[in-house]
Amino acid sequence: MLRSAAATRRSGLTSAAGAADRTAPVTGARPDPVRPRVPGGARARAWAELLRLPALFTVPGDALAGAAAVAARPGPRTLLAIGSSLCLYEAGMALNDWADRDEDAAERPHRPLPSGRISPAAALAAAGACTAAGLALAARAGRPALAVAAPLAATVWAYDLVLKHTPAGPAAMAAARGLDLLLGAAATRGTPDAVRAALPSAALLGSHTLAVTAVSRRETTGGSVLAPLAALATTGALTLSLTRSRPAPPASASPPVPAARRGDPGHGPRRHPAGRGEAATPGPPGTSAPPPGRTPGDPQDLLRTALGIGYAATAGRPYWHAVLHPSPQLTQRAVGGGIRATVPLQAALCARAGAPGSALLTAALAPLARRFAKKVSVT
């Protein structure tokens, strides 16, 4: 599902595989691997690597952005949606490694399954248990939430088992991210119409995910200029959408003035005392008053702009480097930058919807994710 695109394939491990070959007995055939006994602490670390725990910090922002999109204050049902999203995300992580266990044995032998630290059966069981837990939490949040969580879970399994290596893979990943945002909206408001109201925000988040996933498909080989260039263009379009000021309401939208206030019936317009006319519009000559509730330099506008610029800088710079020199290393960095940019994008969506508290809370997850990623490998 929400599985980070960089977590599905990595390069640079052929030397490690070669070293393993050199240590094997020369008998003409490789002996069957014997699963080693893993101490408790090492087993816990293996599960942390399998589930890619640092990537979990990119998940809560989906539900918070969904709640903001429907102008609803986050509450207990939002927490249930976050819990459901986390479970479904982890289901996708475990299922991904189970489905790619043969590929990982050749390219990433250090991963938990090919290294023998976790059995394939245990990984598949974890994927099933996390899926069941995610659907149960969504059901607790209400029928509208469950109605979104069910297709989200189906998308997770379809992506990992069938669609990942097909042309439909990026679209499936984008759909999963968008559905996760809609899950937060449906759970928080608790009504079916919440999905319709949150579709614009889901489309923006899905577009970003589509671009990142498209770039990730060439990160082990490089050589593609088109994918990072398209991702760079997508980032620019999303940044403009996030930072663009909302249009002021048209003058005709003002409520009509009653006839009794326009003037006495039958006697023409109201007459003002001698030497006095209509009150002048406040402000310097040639300017008009700002619309009600909006002032120049509104803190919410400044926050939205700052988060939008942060999103553009996080994703745009590595994309541009991959365009200039599409080597595997720079393409991998572009994918990593796109994944990290998910958090400021979620925060900007919250600020754009008028939820500065959710925006700041989401933005605070980014440094936590970076710090945790230094302790747990996700590759």
Buried (B, 14 or more C-beta within 10 A) or exposed (E): BBBBBBBBBBBEBEEEBEEEEEEEEEEEEEEEEEEEEBEEEEBEBBBBBBBBBBBBBBBBBBBBBBBBBBEBEBEEBBBBBBBBBBBBBBBBBBBBBBBBBEBBBEBBBBBBBBBBBBEEEBBBEBBEBBBEBBBBBBBBBBEBBBBBBBBBBBBBBBBBEEBBEEEBBBBBBBBBBBBBBBBBBBBBBBBEEBBEBBBBBBEBBBBBBBBBBBBBBBBBEBEBBEBBBBBBEBBBEBBEBBBEEEEEEEEEEEEEEEEEEEEEEEEEEEEEEEEEEEEEEEEEEEEEEEBEEEEEEEEBBEBBBBBBBBBBBBBBBBBBBBBEEBBBBBBBBBBBBBBBBBBBBBBBBBBBBBBBEBBBBBBEBBEEBEEBBEEBBBB
